[in-house]
Amino acid sequence: MIHKEHKVNDVARHSRAKGCGKPRPDGMPDLYPVTIMVTQENAPLTDALIDLVPSDGQNAWGAGGKTDAQGVAIMFARPDFKGAPIGKYKVVVTKKEIKKREGSTK
């Protein structure tokens, strides 16, 4: 697991993320598009889970996503709400690999 703190800033203030026509949950702050690229040993890290965990004490809404074949994850505050609120986050990257046993076909 990798832990780093980053701040989602107001670079994208003019392009607020919206849900797909669904009502916003009570208390959900404005969301801003966030895309994260993850590499390991200079190669894209595929199928990794990314969690933005609020670390500033002022934001109760985190975000999460999963990396694609290029190591890129689009973050969602909730499944139908793309983006993350502005704030300071600890970035948690989790990647599980299952190794095959010798002689195993599964």
Phi and psi in radians as a Rosetta constraint file:
Dihedral C 1 N 2 CA 2 C 2 CIRCULARHARMONIC -2.011 0.35
Dihedral N 2 CA 2 C 2 N 3 CIRCULARHARMONIC 2.282 0.35
Dihedral C 2 N 3 CA 3 C 3 CIRCULARHARMONIC -2.084 0.35
Dihedral N 3 CA 3 C 3 N 4 CIRCULARHARMONIC 2.176 0.35
Dihedral C 3 N 4 CA 4 C 4 CIRCULARHARMONIC -2.480 0.35
Dihedral N 4 CA 4 C 4 N 5 CIRCULARHARMONIC 2.617 0.35
Dihedral C 4 N 5 CA 5 C 5 CIRCULARHARMONIC -1.817 0.35
Dihedral N 5 CA 5 C 5 N 6 CIRCULARHARMONIC 2.348 0.35
Dihedral C 5 N 6 CA 6 C 6 CIRCULARHARMONIC -2.415 0.35
Dihedral N 6 CA 6 C 6 N 7 CIRCULARHARMONIC 2.808 0.35
Dihedral C 6 N 7 CA 7 C 7 CIRCULARHARMONIC -2.045 0.35
Dihedral N 7 CA 7 C 7 N 8 CIRCULARHARMONIC 2.193 0.35
Dihedral C 7 N 8 CA 8 C 8 CIRCULARHARMONIC -1.420 0.35
Dihedral N 8 CA 8 C 8 N 9 CIRCULARHARMONIC 1.984 0.35
Dihedral C 8 N 9 CA 9 C 9 CIRCULARHARMONIC -1.730 0.35
Dihedral N 9 CA 9 C 9 N 10 CIRCULARHARMONIC -2.966 0.35
Dihedral C 9 N 10 CA 10 C 10 CIRCULARHARMONIC -1.658 0.35
Dihedral N 10 CA 10 C 10 N 11 CIRCULARHARMONIC 0.472 0.35
Dihedral C 10 N 11 CA 11 C 11 CIRCULARHARMONIC -1.000 0.35
Dihedral N 11 CA 11 C 11 N 12 CIRCULARHARMONIC -0.633 0.35
Dihedral C 11 N 12 CA 12 C 12 CIRCULARHARMONIC -1.842 0.35
Dihedral N 12 CA 12 C 12 N 13 CIRCULARHARMONIC 0.539 0.35
Dihedral C 12 N 13 CA 13 C 13 CIRCULARHARMONIC -0.978 0.35
Dihedral N 13 CA 13 C 13 N 14 CIRCULARHARMONIC -0.526 0.35
Dihedral C 13 N 14 CA 14 C 14 CIRCULARHARMONIC -1.503 0.35
Dihedral N 14 CA 14 C 14 N 15 CIRCULARHARMONIC -0.032 0.35
Dihedral C 14 N 15 CA 15 C 15 CIRCULARHARMONIC -2.236 0.35
Dihedral N 15 CA 15 C 15 N 16 CIRCULARHARMONIC 1.194 0.35
Dihedral C 15 N 16 CA 16 C 16 CIRCULARHARMONIC -1.125 0.35
Dihedral N 16 CA 16 C 16 N 17 CIRCULARHARMONIC 2.402 0.35
Dihedral C 16 N 17 CA 17 C 17 CIRCULARHARMONIC -1.369 0.35
Dihedral N 17 CA 17 C 17 N 18 CIRCULARHARMONIC 2.487 0.35
Dihedral C 17 N 18 CA 18 C 18 CIRCULARHARMONIC -2.127 0.35
Dihedral N 18 CA 18 C 18 N 19 CIRCULARHARMONIC 2.716 0.35
Dihedral C 18 N 19 CA 19 C 19 CIRCULARHARMONIC -1.374 0.35
Dihedral N 19 CA 19 C 19 N 20 CIRCULARHARMONIC 2.996 0.35
Dihedral C 19 N 20 CA 20 C 20 CIRCULARHARMONIC -1.473 0.35
Dihedral N 20 CA 20 C 20 N 21 CIRCULARHARMONIC 1.023 0.35
Dihedral C 20 N 21 CA 21 C 21 CIRCULARHARMONIC 1.391 0.35
Dihedral N 21 CA 21 C 21 N 22 CIRCULARHARMONIC -0.045 0.35
Dihedral C 21 N 22 CA 22 C 22 CIRCULARHARMONIC -1.485 0.35
Dihedral N 22 CA 22 C 22 N 23 CIRCULARHARMONIC 2.619 0.35
Dihedral C 22 N 23 CA 23 C 23 CIRCULARHARMONIC -1.158 0.35
Dihedral N 23 CA 23 C 23 N 24 CIRCULARHARMONIC 2.470 0.35
Dihedral C 23 N 24 CA 24 C 24 CIRCULARHARMONIC -1.250 0.35
Dihedral N 24 CA 24 C 24 N 25 CIRCULARHARMONIC 2.443 0.35
Dihedral C 24 N 25 CA 25 C 25 CIRCULARHARMONIC -1.064 0.35
Dihedral N 25 CA 25 C 25 N 26 CIRCULARHARMONIC 2.610 0.35
Dihedral C 25 N 26 CA 26 C 26 CIRCULARHARMONIC -0.975 0.35
Dihedral N 26 CA 26 C 26 N 27 CIRCULARHARMONIC 2.339 0.35
Dihedral C 26 N 27 CA 27 C 27 CIRCULARHARMONIC 1.429 0.35
Dihedral N 27 CA 27 C 27 N 28 CIRCULARHARMONIC -0.029 0.35
Dihedral C 27 N 28 CA 28 C 28 CIRCULARHARMONIC -1.206 0.35
Dihedral N 28 CA 28 C 28 N 29 CIRCULARHARMONIC 2.170 0.35
Dihedral C 28 N 29 CA 29 C 29 CIRCULARHARMONIC -1.331 0.35
Dihedral N 29 CA 29 C 29 N 30 CIRCULARHARMONIC 3.043 0.35
Dihedral C 29 N 30 CA 30 C 30 CIRCULARHARMONIC -1.034 0.35
Dihedral N 30 CA 30 C 30 N 31 CIRCULARHARMONIC 2.456 0.35
Dihedral C 30 N 31 CA 31 C 31 CIRCULARHARMONIC -1.931 0.35
Dihedral N 31 CA 31 C 31 N 32 CIRCULARHARMONIC 2.575 0.35
Dihedral C 31 N 32 CA 32 C 32 CIRCULARHARMONIC -2.238 0.35
Dihedral N 32 CA 32 C 32 N 33 CIRCULARHARMONIC 2.489 0.35
Dihedral C 32 N 33 CA 33 C 33 CIRCULARHARMONIC -1.016 0.35
Dihedral N 33 CA 33 C 33 N 34 CIRCULARHARMONIC 2.322 0.35
Dihedral C 33 N 34 CA 34 C 34 CIRCULARHARMONIC -2.371 0.35
Dihedral N 34 CA 34 C 34 N 35 CIRCULARHARMONIC 2.186 0.35
Dihedral C 34 N 35 CA 35 C 35 CIRCULARHARMONIC -2.167 0.35
Dihedral N 35 CA 35 C 35 N 36 CIRCULARHARMONIC 2.331 0.35
Dihedral C 35 N 36 CA 36 C 36 CIRCULARHARMONIC -2.136 0.35
Dihedral N 36 CA 36 C 36 N 37 CIRCULARHARMONIC 2.369 0.35
Dihedral C 36 N 37 CA 37 C 37 CIRCULARHARMONIC -1.938 0.35
Dihedral N 37 CA 37 C 37 N 38 CIRCULARHARMONIC 2.267 0.35
Dihedral C 37 N 38 CA 38 C 38 CIRCULARHARMONIC -2.066 0.35
Dihedral N 38 CA 38 C 38 N 39 CIRCULARHARMONIC 2.248 0.35
Dihedral C 38 N 39 CA 39 C 39 CIRCULARHARMONIC -2.205 0.35
Dihedral N 39 CA 39 C 39 N 40 CIRCULARHARMONIC 2.699 0.35
Dihedral C 39 N 40 CA 40 C 40 CIRCULARHARMONIC -2.403 0.35
Dihedral N 40 CA 40 C 40 N 41 CIRCULARHARMONIC 2.162 0.35
Dihedral C 40 N 41 CA 41 C 41 CIRCULARHARMONIC 0.945 0.35
Dihedral N 41 CA 41 C 41 N 42 CIRCULARHARMONIC 0.771 0.35
Dihedral C 41 N 42 CA 42 C 42 CIRCULARHARMONIC 1.124 0.35
Dihedral N 42 CA 42 C 42 N 43 CIRCULARHARMONIC 0.318 0.35
Dihedral C 42 N 43 CA 43 C 43 CIRCULARHARMONIC -2.174 0.35
Dihedral N 43 CA 43 C 43 N 44 CIRCULARHARMONIC 2.597 0.35
Dihedral C 43 N 44 CA 44 C 44 CIRCULARHARMONIC -1.027 0.35
Dihedral N 44 CA 44 C 44 N 45 CIRCULARHARMONIC 2.400 0.35
Dihedral C 44 N 45 CA 45 C 45 CIRCULARHARMONIC -1.664 0.35
Dihedral N 45 CA 45 C 45 N 46 CIRCULARHARMONIC 1.879 0.35
Dihedral C 45 N 46 CA 46 C 46 CIRCULARHARMONIC -1.587 0.35
Dihedral N 46 CA 46 C 46 N 47 CIRCULARHARMONIC 2.694 0.35
Dihedral C 46 N 47 CA 47 C 47 CIRCULARHARMONIC 0.955 0.35
Dihedral N 47 CA 47 C 47 N 48 CIRCULARHARMONIC 0.593 0.35
Dihedral C 47 N 48 CA 48 C 48 CIRCULARHARMONIC -1.699 0.35
Dihedral N 48 CA 48 C 48 N 49 CIRCULARHARMONIC 2.507 0.35
Dihedral C 48 N 49 CA 49 C 49 CIRCULARHARMONIC -1.575 0.35
Dihedral N 49 CA 49 C 49 N 50 CIRCULARHARMONIC 2.328 0.35
Dihedral C 49 N 50 CA 50 C 50 CIRCULARHARMONIC -2.036 0.35
Dihedral N 50 CA 50 C 50 N 51 CIRCULARHARMONIC 2.260 0.35
Dihedral C 50 N 51 CA 51 C 51 CIRCULARHARMONIC -2.157 0.35
Dihedral N 51 CA 51 C 51 N 52 CIRCULARHARMONIC 2.273 0.35
Dihedral C 51 N 52 CA 52 C 52 CIRCULARHARMONIC -1.718 0.35
Dihedral N 52 CA 52 C 52 N 53 CIRCULARHARMONIC 1.930 0.35
Dihedral C 52 N 53 CA 53 C 53 CIRCULARHARMONIC -1.815 0.35
Dihedral N 53 CA 53 C 53 N 54 CIRCULARHARMONIC 2.065 0.35
Dihedral C 53 N 54 CA 54 C 54 CIRCULARHARMONIC -0.972 0.35
Dihedral N 54 CA 54 C 54 N 55 CIRCULARHARMONIC 2.349 0.35
Dihedral C 54 N 55 CA 55 C 55 CIRCULARHARMONIC -2.235 0.35
Dihedral N 55 CA 55 C 55 N 56 CIRCULARHARMONIC 0.141 0.35
Dihedral C 55 N 56 CA 56 C 56 CIRCULARHARMONIC -1.773 0.35
Dihedral N 56 CA 56 C 56 N 57 CIRCULARHARMONIC -0.065 0.35
Dihedral C 56 N 57 CA 57 C 57 CIRCULARHARMONIC 1.324 0.35
Dihedral N 57 CA 57 C 57 N 58 CIRCULARHARMONIC -0.118 0.35
Dihedral C 57 N 58 CA 58 C 58 CIRCULARHARMONIC -1.847 0.35
Dihedral N 58 CA 58 C 58 N 59 CIRCULARHARMONIC -0.176 0.35
Dihedral C 58 N 59 CA 59 C 59 CIRCULARHARMONIC -2.168 0.35
Dihedral N 59 CA 59 C 59 N 60 CIRCULARHARMONIC 2.166 0.35
Dihedral C 59 N 60 CA 60 C 60 CIRCULARHARMONIC -1.719 0.35
Dihedral N 60 CA 60 C 60 N 61 CIRCULARHARMONIC -0.020 0.35
Dihedral C 60 N 61 CA 61 C 61 CIRCULARHARMONIC -1.856 0.35
Dihedral N 61 CA 61 C 61 N 62 CIRCULARHARMONIC 2.082 0.35
Dihedral C 61 N 62 CA 62 C 62 CIRCULARHARMONIC -1.711 0.35
Dihedral N 62 CA 62 C 62 N 63 CIRCULARHARMONIC -2.864 0.35
Dihedral C 62 N 63 CA 63 C 63 CIRCULARHARMONIC -2.713 0.35
Dihedral N 63 CA 63 C 63 N 64 CIRCULARHARMONIC 2.852 0.35
Dihedral C 63 N 64 CA 64 C 64 CIRCULARHARMONIC -2.661 0.35
Dihedral N 64 CA 64 C 64 N 65 CIRCULARHARMONIC 2.882 0.35
Dihedral C 64 N 65 CA 65 C 65 CIRCULARHARMONIC -2.947 0.35
Dihedral N 65 CA 65 C 65 N 66 CIRCULARHARMONIC 3.121 0.35
Dihedral C 65 N 66 CA 66 C 66 CIRCULARHARMONIC -2.318 0.35
Dihedral N 66 CA 66 C 66 N 67 CIRCULARHARMONIC 2.378 0.35
Dihedral C 66 N 67 CA 67 C 67 CIRCULARHARMONIC -1.308 0.35
Dihedral N 67 CA 67 C 67 N 68 CIRCULARHARMONIC 2.581 0.35
Dihedral C 67 N 68 CA 68 C 68 CIRCULARHARMONIC -1.677 0.35
Dihedral N 68 CA 68 C 68 N 69 CIRCULARHARMONIC -2.900 0.35
Dihedral C 68 N 69 CA 69 C 69 CIRCULARHARMONIC -1.105 0.35
Dihedral N 69 CA 69 C 69 N 70 CIRCULARHARMONIC -0.391 0.35
Dihedral C 69 N 70 CA 70 C 70 CIRCULARHARMONIC -1.655 0.35
Dihedral N 70 CA 70 C 70 N 71 CIRCULARHARMONIC 0.063 0.35
Dihedral C 70 N 71 CA 71 C 71 CIRCULARHARMONIC 1.390 0.35
Dihedral N 71 CA 71 C 71 N 72 CIRCULARHARMONIC 0.315 0.35
Dihedral C 71 N 72 CA 72 C 72 CIRCULARHARMONIC -1.816 0.35
Dihedral N 72 CA 72 C 72 N 73 CIRCULARHARMONIC 2.340 0.35
Dihedral C 72 N 73 CA 73 C 73 CIRCULARHARMONIC -2.155 0.35
Dihedral N 73 CA 73 C 73 N 74 CIRCULARHARMONIC 2.308 0.35
Dihedral C 73 N 74 CA 74 C 74 CIRCULARHARMONIC -1.656 0.35
Dihedral N 74 CA 74 C 74 N 75 CIRCULARHARMONIC 2.239 0.35
Dihedral C 74 N 75 CA 75 C 75 CIRCULARHARMONIC -1.555 0.35
Dihedral N 75 CA 75 C 75 N 76 CIRCULARHARMONIC 2.499 0.35
Dihedral C 75 N 76 CA 76 C 76 CIRCULARHARMONIC -2.236 0.35
Dihedral N 76 CA 76 C 76 N 77 CIRCULARHARMONIC 2.307 0.35
Dihedral C 76 N 77 CA 77 C 77 CIRCULARHARMONIC -1.264 0.35
Dihedral N 77 CA 77 C 77 N 78 CIRCULARHARMONIC -0.603 0.35
Dihedral C 77 N 78 CA 78 C 78 CIRCULARHARMONIC -2.562 0.35
Dihedral N 78 CA 78 C 78 N 79 CIRCULARHARMONIC 2.813 0.35
Dihedral C 78 N 79 CA 79 C 79 CIRCULARHARMONIC -0.886 0.35
Dihedral N 79 CA 79 C 79 N 80 CIRCULARHARMONIC -0.618 0.35
Dihedral C 79 N 80 CA 80 C 80 CIRCULARHARMONIC -1.743 0.35
Dihedral N 80 CA 80 C 80 N 81 CIRCULARHARMONIC 0.160 0.35
Dihedral C 80 N 81 CA 81 C 81 CIRCULARHARMONIC -2.275 0.35
Dihedral N 81 CA 81 C 81 N 82 CIRCULARHARMONIC 1.716 0.35
Dihedral C 81 N 82 CA 82 C 82 CIRCULARHARMONIC -1.286 0.35
Dihedral N 82 CA 82 C 82 N 83 CIRCULARHARMONIC 2.384 0.35
Dihedral C 82 N 83 CA 83 C 83 CIRCULARHARMONIC 2.025 0.35
Dihedral N 83 CA 83 C 83 N 84 CIRCULARHARMONIC -3.093 0.35
Dihedral C 83 N 84 CA 84 C 84 CIRCULARHARMONIC -2.510 0.35
Dihedral N 84 CA 84 C 84 N 85 CIRCULARHARMONIC 2.645 0.35
Dihedral C 84 N 85 CA 85 C 85 CIRCULARHARMONIC -1.255 0.35
Dihedral N 85 CA 85 C 85 N 86 CIRCULARHARMONIC 2.740 0.35
Dihedral C 85 N 86 CA 86 C 86 CIRCULARHARMONIC -1.144 0.35
Dihedral N 86 CA 86 C 86 N 87 CIRCULARHARMONIC 2.392 0.35
Dihedral C 86 N 87 CA 87 C 87 CIRCULARHARMONIC 2.917 0.35
Dihedral N 87 CA 87 C 87 N 88 CIRCULARHARMONIC -3.114 0.35
Dihedral C 87 N 88 CA 88 C 88 CIRCULARHARMONIC -1.790 0.35
Dihedral N 88 CA 88 C 88 N 89 CIRCULARHARMONIC 2.330 0.35
Dihedral C 88 N 89 CA 89 C 89 CIRCULARHARMONIC -2.306 0.35
Dihedral N 89 CA 89 C 89 N 90 CIRCULARHARMONIC 2.621 0.35
Dihedral C 89 N 90 CA 90 C 90 CIRCULARHARMONIC -1.617 0.35
Dihedral N 90 CA 90 C 90 N 91 CIRCULARHARMONIC 2.260 0.35
Dihedral C 90 N 91 CA 91 C 91 CIRCULARHARMONIC -1.681 0.35
Dihedral N 91 CA 91 C 91 N 92 CIRCULARHARMONIC 2.118 0.35
Dihedral C 91 N 92 CA 92 C 92 CIRCULARHARMONIC -1.977 0.35
Dihedral N 92 CA 92 C 92 N 93 CIRCULARHARMONIC 2.153 0.35
Dihedral C 92 N 93 CA 93 C 93 CIRCULARHARMONIC -1.956 0.35
Dihedral N 93 CA 93 C 93 N 94 CIRCULARHARMONIC 2.191 0.35
Dihedral C 93 N 94 CA 94 C 94 CIRCULARHARMONIC -2.201 0.35
Dihedral N 94 CA 94 C 94 N 95 CIRCULARHARMONIC 2.218 0.35
Dihedral C 94 N 95 CA 95 C 95 CIRCULARHARMONIC -2.377 0.35
Dihedral N 95 CA 95 C 95 N 96 CIRCULARHARMONIC 2.106 0.35
Dihedral C 95 N 96 CA 96 C 96 CIRCULARHARMONIC -1.844 0.35
Dihedral N 96 CA 96 C 96 N 97 CIRCULARHARMONIC 2.310 0.35
Dihedral C 96 N 97 CA 97 C 97 CIRCULARHARMONIC -2.084 0.35
Dihedral N 97 CA 97 C 97 N 98 CIRCULARHARMONIC 2.336 0.35
Dihedral C 97 N 98 CA 98 C 98 CIRCULARHARMONIC -1.855 0.35
Dihedral N 98 CA 98 C 98 N 99 CIRCULARHARMONIC 2.059 0.35
Dihedral C 98 N 99 CA 99 C 99 CIRCULARHARMONIC -1.593 0.35
Dihedral N 99 CA 99 C 99 N 100 CIRCULARHARMONIC 2.406 0.35
Dihedral C 99 N 100 CA 100 C 100 CIRCULARHARMONIC -1.316 0.35
Dihedral N 100 CA 100 C 100 N 101 CIRCULARHARMONIC 2.504 0.35
Dihedral C 100 N 101 CA 101 C 101 CIRCULARHARMONIC -1.320 0.35
Dihedral N 101 CA 101 C 101 N 102 CIRCULARHARMONIC 2.617 0.35
Dihedral C 101 N 102 CA 102 C 102 CIRCULARHARMONIC -1.005 0.35
Dihedral N 102 CA 102 C 102 N 103 CIRCULARHARMONIC 2.319 0.35
Dihedral C 102 N 103 CA 103 C 103 CIRCULARHARMONIC 1.421 0.35
Dihedral N 103 CA 103 C 103 N 104 CIRCULARHARMONIC -0.069 0.35
Dihedral C 103 N 104 CA 104 C 104 CIRCULARHARMONIC -1.514 0.35
Dihedral N 104 CA 104 C 104 N 105 CIRCULARHARMONIC 2.510 0.35
Dihedral C 104 N 105 CA 105 C 105 CIRCULARHARMONIC -1.741 0.35
Dihedral N 105 CA 105 C 105 N 106 CIRCULARHARMONIC -0.054 0.35
